[in-house]
């Protein structure tokens, strides 16, 4: 299967990860589409493979999908692998919880503004921000912290 996004390109986006890893597996929400918009770019290739998570919107969609999400995340934990979690977000938080329970080390990449996430989820900023800080403190490796908008991964249904 091929995967596409309007914001990510295989040939440029994954370089920063492939400089450190031979191959990466991306666990991401995937939405099937029937026609490919012209501004979408292929995001998978020989060294980047996707493991599909159920697509959902909003906090209610997350809670409806949480059991399935958690099942897929747990199936894909291998203690011999390295993990980079993109936070803040429910999937990164859930994976961090699972990795902590299994005592598997991971790194985090902060890619969003926790205050914007808190506002979107209608949570007090302090709660969301503290949860993110706790995740960072549990991390064994922090290279750098970046703030940027999230990405939507789509899959063309052929």
Secondary structure, 3 states (H helix, E strand, C coil): CCEEECCCCHHHHCHHHHCCCCCEEEEEEEEEECCCCCCCEECCECCEEEEEEECCCHHHHHHHHHHHHHHHHHHCCCCCCCCEEEECCHHHHHHHHHHHHCCCCCEEEECCCHHHHHHHHCCCHHHHHHHHHHHHHHCCECCCCCCCCCCCEEEECC
